[in-house]
Each structure stands twice: as C-alpha cells, then as structure tokens.
Amino acid sequence: MPGAHDDRWAALVVGRGPAGLTAAIALAEGGVPTVLVGKRSAKSDNRTTALLAGSVTALDTLGVWALCAAQAAPLKVMRIVDDTGRLWRAPEVRFEASEIGLDAFGYNIENRHLIDALEERARNLSNLSVIDVETVALTPERHSVAVAVQDGSTYHAQFAIGADGRNSICRAAAGIDLSEREYPQVALTLCLRHSRPHHDTSTEFHTPAGPFTLVPLPGDRSSLVWVLDPKASEQLSALDDAELSDEIERASYSILGKIEVESGRGRFPLRVATARRFADKRIALIGEAAHVIPPIGAQGLNLGLRDAATISELAILANRSCKDKDIGADDMLAHYDRLRRADVGSRALAVDLLNRTLLSDFLPAQSARGLGLYLIDRIGPLRRAVMREGVAPAAAQPRLMRGEAL
C-alpha cells in the first residue's frame, strides 16, 4: 500500500541493471538491510558484456556466477589487427591469457543471462527487498534519503546508491554535474552465428571509423560491436539480415567463415562522460550514473562492477564499525569518491586516446598508436604488464574482486 517506509533499510539502491543488482546483493550479503527500487526493463537487451577476471571473481563470490556460467564463453586470446589502411600500420598484437597464468582473461555473456542470474540471487536474500516500481523522485535529507516511487509510496534509507543510468535522477538530486563529450560515431551491436570456430579468441579490427570487434559466445556464435560514422551505421542498419551478414563477413575477412546475423540489433551513439563527483548528499553514483565510456576495451560494465564492489565494501565496514550506524556519512562518501576517481579517469583517458588516434588523420598520432602497439608486441614484460593491469588493476581491486567475502 502507498505510504512511508522508513524503519527497515540502511541502504537503498536505485536501478535494476547489473551494477545496481550487484551492489544490492553485496550489501545484503554483508549484513546491511537493503532495498532495491526500480522497474525491470521490458525491452530486450541484445548486447553482451565481456566480464574481466576480477568481475567474474566478484560474481562468483556473491553466488551469482554459478547461475549463469553455462551461458558464457571464455576469452583466452585477444587479437588487435590494424585495418586502417594508412601509411603507418601497427603490427598485429596477440594477447594470450596463459602468458600471465590465467585460463581466460574473462568471459563474454549476453546481458539477459547475466541479469537473470543477478535477479535470481537477489530474490533469495533475506536482507534484500526488491521493489518493482519506477522511481520518480529522490530527496536528500539531513539524516536519510527519501525515494518516491510511481505507486505513491516513499522509501527512506540512510544513504542511496544511484545505479539509474545516463540520465540519472540520483545524480541530479545530489546536484552533481556531468562532464561529457560526444563522438562522431555510432556503435552497431548484434549477435551472430558463424561456420568456423572462434577458438575462444576475440578479434578487434582497428578501422578509420573505430573498432570492429568480434567476441566469442558459447558454440559457433559471437557478438559484434561495430563502431561506425553515423551515416554508415544508418545504412548498415537498414540492410536485411542476409545483406548485413555479407557486409560483416567482408569486414571480418571471413575469419569466422559464413556469417548469419541473429535477430535484435542495437545502435548507440558514442560519448564519454564523467560525473564531477561520484558521491554527495548521502548519494553515491555507480555505473553509467557516474561514468559513460565507449564500448572499447571491455571497460564500461567492469568499471561499474568495481564501483558496486567498492561502495558496498565501504558501507558494510561503516555499518559494522560505526556506533551510530550512519553509513551515509560524508567521510565515507568522500572516501568512495577518492578511491574510484583514479581508476575511472585512467580508463576513460586510455579509451579516449585510442579512439582519437583511430579517427585522426594527424600522422604523428597514428605513428604513436602504431609504435605503442609495436612495443607491446615486441617487449614481453611490457605486454604482460599491460595484460595484468587490464584484467586486474593493481590500484583498484576491492575485496570482492580478490575473491574475499565482505
């Protein structure tokens, strides 16, 4: 029944995507009474996520990975192929997980399977309540946060986690501005079948318009993220399945044989955005409420899961150690902001630089990208250091990512 609900929860999570669900599960597992508020999207999500090893470890520690592992494909090898056709072309670079003692860099999984597993785990936690109603307003108060939902109810908690995406009402309620920039690019996403095996290898072609990336799925299937200029993406999206399949086979040089696209295509304009602060006024931001990064290098959701693991760890620690049990205090939120800013900033910068060098006709920029890839290919210790940092950032590993229960 509509009304005020203020006597049960310490933490409130707004948003039913992977980052929000992970945060809610982690908080509940750590003994923090939590309510997750948000309407599960009725729209089918045809995208996939390449979960790096730390993210898989975190999901396994939370009891989620066992519920979806069968629908995921290992990423044992990653190839980068220069397909720019420019004067300075970088050598092909091949990264193998076995070189740094891993069975796989991570796993690629369709978002729908990942969300199903997270939802199932969330439903079975006694310390977590899931409210399947859209949030309409959020108001920071002196000692709590009030969240109004569509059915007229209002929920109160000591602090809130905003996992409500790019147009976050949580970010707006906290008075946090966004620094953002649009790219002249659109990502075309889909899944496809092919006649040749992928051998657990992800291949990223660097083209003048952006990356064309094929990532393994179970069986003879892969996902595709094709970054294009807006006009080309519109033209390709207008093709029928057979025509688009032929274009993908041509662009991939038939490395996976005959291509057959599956139903469900997505088109997403590319931009980079970062919140000026990641927390304020009893509200912490995670995932795309805090940062948006182009789908290059498998950074987006992995950053969001590190956000979720970090804020959960800090809130659980505060819940156990504070005499007054105020887990939304300013010092905790400031600590979260400091911990996440360096990780997010460095990843966003790396993706931005790579993308800009692909788009640039400035020869020194092209040369710098080519030289960088050449050195990574030729110098073993450098290549291994790059792989380790990409899979498990040394300075941003919350306990969940190390397999430690909260």
C-alpha positions in Angstrom: 0.0 0.0 0.0 1.2 3.5 -0.7 2.8 5.3 2.3 6.1 5.9 4.1 8.6 3.1 4.6 11.4 4.3 6.9 12.0 1.7 9.6 13.8 -1.1 7.9 16.6 -0.2 5.5 20.1 1.2 5.9 20.8 1.3 2.2 18.6 1.9 -0.9 19.7 1.1 -4.4 18.0 2.8 -7.4 18.3 0.9 -10.7 17.9 -2.8 -11.8 20.8 -3.1 -14.1 23.9 -5.3 -13.5 25.7 -2.7 -11.4 22.7 -1.9 -9.2 21.9 -5.5 -8.7 25.5 -6.4 -7.8 25.6 -3.5 -5.2 22.3 -4.6 -3.6 23.4 -8.2 -3.4 26.8 -7.3 -1.9 25.3 -5.0 0.7 22.7 -7.6 1.7 25.3 -10.4 1.9 27.4 -8.1 4.1 24.6 -7.7 6.6 23.3 -4.3 5.5 19.4 -4.2 5.3 18.9 -3.0 1.7 16.0 -2.2 -0.6 16.4 -2.2 -4.4 14.0 0.0 -6.2 13.4 0.1 -9.9 11.3 -1.4 -12.7 13.0 -4.2 -14.6 13.2 -3.2 -18.3 10.7 -4.9 -20.5 12.9 -4.1 -23.5 15.1 -7.0 -24.8 18.8 -6.2 -24.4 20.7 -7.8 -27.3 24.1 -6.6 -26.0 26.8 -8.7 -24.4 29.4 -8.0 -21.8 33.0 -9.1 -21.7 33.4 -9.7 -17.9 37.1 -9.5 -17.0 38.5 -11.9 -14.4 38.0 -9.6 -11.4 34.4 -9.2 -12.2 33.9 -12.9 -12.6 35.6 -13.5 -9.3 33.3 -10.9 -7.6 30.1 -12.5 -9.1 31.4 -16.0 -8.1 32.0 -14.8 -4.5 28.4 -13.4 -4.4 26.9 -16.7 -5.6 25.9 -15.3 -8.9 28.3 -16.8 -11.4 27.2 -20.4 -10.9 23.8 -19.4 -12.1 25.0 -18.1 -15.5 28.4 -19.6 -16.2 27.0 -22.1 -18.7 25.9 -19.2 -20.9 29.3 -17.6 -21.0 32.3 -18.1 -23.3 35.9 -17.8 -22.1 38.2 -15.2 -23.6 41.5 -16.9 -23.9 43.1 -14.9 -26.7 42.7 -11.3 -27.7 43.9 -10.1 -31.1 44.3 -6.5 -32.3 44.5 -6.1 -36.1 45.3 -2.8 -37.8 42.8 -2.4 -40.6 43.2 1.3 -41.1 44.9 1.1 -44.5 47.1 4.0 -43.5 50.7 4.7 -44.2 51.8 3.8 -40.7 50.2 0.4 -39.8 50.8 -1.3 -36.5 51.6 -5.0 -36.3 49.0 -7.5 -35.2 49.2 -7.9 -31.5 48.1 -11.1 -29.8 47.4 -11.4 -26.1 47.2 -14.9 -24.5 45.8 -15.4 -21.0 48.1 -18.3 -20.4 51.1 -16.0 -20.7 50.1 -14.4 -17.3 49.0 -17.7 -15.7 45.2 -17.3 -16.4 42.9 -19.8 -18.0 41.0 -16.8 -19.5 41.0 -13.0 -19.4 37.3 -13.2 -18.6 34.1 -14.4 -20.1 31.6 -13.0 -22.6 27.9 -13.3 -21.7 24.7 -12.0 -23.1 23.3 -9.3 -20.8 19.9 -11.0 -20.5 21.6 -14.1 -19.0 23.7 -12.1 -16.6 20.7 -10.0 -15.4 18.5 -13.2 -14.9 21.2 -14.7 -12.7 21.6 -11.5 -10.6 17.8 -11.3 -10.3 17.6 -14.9 -9.1 20.3 -14.3 -6.5 18.6 -11.1 -5.3 15.3 -12.8 -4.8 16.8 -15.3 -2.4 18.5 -12.9 0.1 16.5 -12.3 3.3 18.3 -9.0 3.9 17.2 -7.6 0.5 13.8 -6.4 -0.6 13.2 -5.8 -4.3 10.5 -3.2 -5.2 9.4 -3.5 -8.8 8.3 0.1 -9.2 9.7 3.0 -11.1 11.5 5.8 -9.1 10.0 9.2 -9.8 11.9 11.4 -7.3 14.8 11.3 -4.8 15.3 13.8 -2.0 18.4 14.0 0.2 17.5 14.9 3.8 19.7 15.6 6.9 19.8 12.0 8.2 18.4 10.0 5.3 17.4 9.9 1.7 13.7 9.7 0.6 12.8 8.0 -2.6 9.3 8.4 -4.1 8.1 5.8 -6.5 5.3 5.6 -9.1 2.7 4.0 -6.9 2.8 6.8 -4.4 5.0 5.1 -1.8 8.1 6.8 -0.3 11.1 4.8 1.0 13.7 6.1 3.4 17.3 4.9 3.9 20.5 6.2 5.5 22.1 6.5 2.0 21.3 5.8 -1.6 23.2 4.3 -4.4 22.3 5.7 -7.8 22.6 3.0 -10.5 20.0 4.5 -12.7 21.9 5.1 -15.9 23.0 8.0 -18.0 20.0 10.2 -17.3 20.3 9.6 -13.5 17.8 11.3 -11.3 20.1 10.4 -8.4 22.9 12.4 -9.8 20.5 15.3 -10.4 19.2 15.1 -6.8 22.8 15.2 -5.5 23.4 18.3 -7.5 26.3 16.7 -9.4 27.2 18.0 -12.8 28.4 15.8 -15.7 31.4 16.5 -17.9 30.7 14.9 -21.3 31.7 14.9 -24.9 30.1 13.4 -28.0 32.0 11.3 -30.6 31.1 11.4 -34.3 30.4 7.6 -34.0 27.7 5.1 -33.5 28.1 1.5 -32.2 26.1 -1.1 -34.1 25.6 -4.2 -31.8 24.3 -7.6 -32.5 24.9 -11.3 -32.1 25.7 -13.7 -35.0 26.4 -17.3 -35.9 29.3 -18.4 -38.0 30.6 -21.5 -39.8 34.1 -21.6 -38.3 35.0 -21.9 -34.6 36.3 -18.8 -32.8 38.7 -20.8 -30.6 37.8 -18.6 -27.6 39.5 -15.7 -29.4 38.3 -12.1 -29.5 39.4 -10.1 -32.6 39.4 -6.3 -32.7 40.0 -4.7 -36.1 41.1 -1.1 -35.9 39.4 0.8 -38.7 39.5 4.5 -39.6 35.9 4.8 -38.2 36.6 2.9 -35.0 37.0 -0.7 -33.7 35.2 -3.6 -35.3 35.2 -6.2 -32.5 34.1 -9.9 -32.6 33.8 -11.5 -29.2 33.1 -15.2 -28.6 29.9 -16.6 -27.3 29.1 -20.3 -26.5 29.2 -22.6 -29.6 29.7 -21.1 -33.0 28.3 -17.7 -32.0 29.9 -14.3 -31.4 28.8 -10.8 -30.5 29.8 -7.8 -32.6 30.4 -4.2 -31.7 31.0 -2.3 -34.9 31.9 1.4 -34.4 31.0 3.5 -37.5 30.3 7.0 -38.5 26.5 7.9 -38.1 25.7 7.7 -41.8 27.4 4.3 -42.3 25.7 2.9 -39.3 22.3 4.0 -40.5 22.9 2.5 -43.9 24.0 -0.8 -42.5 21.1 -0.9 -40.0 18.7 -0.6 -43.0 20.0 -3.8 -44.6 18.1 -7.0 -44.4 19.7 -9.9 -42.4 21.3 -11.5 -45.5 22.8 -8.3 -46.7 24.2 -7.3 -43.3 25.6 -10.8 -42.9 27.6 -10.4 -46.1 28.9 -7.0 -45.0 30.1 -8.4 -41.7 31.8 -11.3 -43.4 33.5 -8.9 -45.7 34.6 -6.6 -42.9 35.9 -9.5 -40.9 37.8 -11.0 -43.9 35.9 -14.3 -43.4 37.9 -15.3 -40.3 34.8 -16.9 -38.9 33.5 -18.2 -42.2 29.9 -17.8 -43.3 28.1 -15.2 -41.1 24.4 -15.3 -40.1 23.1 -12.4 -38.0 20.6 -13.1 -35.3 17.5 -11.0 -34.6 17.9 -7.9 -32.5 20.2 -5.0 -33.4 21.2 -2.0 -31.3 22.6 1.4 -32.3 24.2 3.5 -29.7 25.7 7.0 -30.2 29.2 7.1 -28.6 30.1 9.6 -25.9 32.4 9.8 -22.9 31.0 11.3 -19.7 32.2 11.6 -16.1 30.5 12.9 -13.0 32.3 15.8 -11.4 31.9 13.9 -8.1 30.9 10.3 -7.5 29.1 11.0 -4.3 27.4 13.8 -2.3 24.4 14.4 -0.1 24.1 10.8 1.0 24.0 9.6 -2.6 26.8 7.5 -4.2 26.8 7.0 -8.0 27.9 3.8 -9.7 27.9 2.5 -13.3 26.6 4.8 -16.0 25.2 7.2 -13.5 28.8 8.0 -12.7 30.6 7.5 -16.0 30.0 6.5 -19.6 32.8 5.1 -21.7 32.6 3.9 -25.3 32.4 0.1 -25.8 36.1 -0.2 -26.5 38.4 -2.5 -24.5 35.7 -4.0 -22.3 35.9 -1.3 -19.7 32.3 0.0 -19.2 30.5 -2.5 -17.1 33.7 -3.8 -15.5 34.2 -0.3 -14.1 30.6 -0.3 -12.9 31.0 -3.5 -11.1 34.2 -2.2 -9.4 32.1 0.8 -8.3 29.5 -1.5 -6.9 32.1 -3.6 -5.0 33.9 -0.6 -3.6 30.8 1.3 -2.3 29.4 -1.9 -0.8 32.7 -2.7 1.0 32.8 0.8 2.5 29.2 0.8 3.5 29.5 -2.7 5.1 32.6 -1.6 7.0 30.8 1.6 8.2 27.8 -0.5 9.3 29.9 -2.8 11.4 32.2 -0.1 13.0 30.1 3.0 13.5 28.4 3.3 16.9 25.5 5.3 15.4 25.3 3.1 12.3 25.2 6.1 10.0 26.6 4.5 6.8 25.8 7.6 4.7 28.2 10.0 6.4 30.2 12.5 4.4 33.6 10.9 5.2 32.5 7.5 3.8 31.2 9.1 0.6 34.3 11.2 0.2 36.5 8.1 0.6 34.5 6.4 -2.2 35.0 9.3 -4.5 38.7 9.3 -4.0 39.0 5.5 -4.5 37.1 5.5 -7.8 38.3 8.7 -9.4 41.8 7.5 -10.4 40.5 4.2 -11.8 37.7 5.7 -13.8 39.8 8.6 -15.0 42.7 6.5 -16.2 40.4 4.0 -18.1 38.4 6.8 -19.7 41.6 8.5 -20.8 43.1 5.4 -22.3 39.9 4.6 -24.3 39.6 8.2 -25.4 43.2 8.3 -26.7 42.9 5.1 -28.6 39.6 6.2 -30.2 41.0 9.6 -31.1 44.1 8.1 -32.8 41.9 5.9 -34.9 39.8 8.9 -36.0 42.8 11.2 -36.5 44.4 11.9 -39.9 47.3 13.5 -38.0 50.3 11.3 -38.9 52.2 11.7 -35.5 49.1 10.5 -33.7 48.8 7.5 -36.0 52.6 6.8 -35.5 52.3 7.0 -31.7 49.5 4.4 -31.7 51.4 2.1 -34.1 54.6 2.5 -32.1 52.8 1.7 -28.8 51.3 -1.5 -30.2 54.7 -2.5 -31.8 56.4 -2.1 -28.4 53.7 -4.1 -26.6 54.1 -6.8 -29.2 57.8 -7.0 -29.0 58.6 -6.5 -25.3 57.3 -9.4 -23.3 57.5 -7.8 -19.8 55.6 -4.8 -21.1 53.0 -6.9 -22.8 52.4 -9.0 -19.6 52.2 -5.8 -17.5 49.6 -4.4 -19.9 47.6 -7.6 -19.7 47.7 -7.8 -15.9 46.7 -4.2 -15.5 43.9 -4.6 -18.0 42.4 -7.6 -16.2 43.0 -6.6 -12.6 44.0 -3.0 -11.9 46.6 -3.0 -9.1 45.3 0.2 -7.5 41.5 -0.5 -7.8 40.9 -4.0 -6.5 38.1 -4.1 -3.9 37.9 -7.2 -1.8 35.2 -8.8 -3.9 37.4 -8.7 -6.9 40.0 -10.6 -5.0 37.5 -13.3 -4.0 37.2 -12.2 -0.4 33.7 -12.2 1.2 32.5 -8.9 2.6 
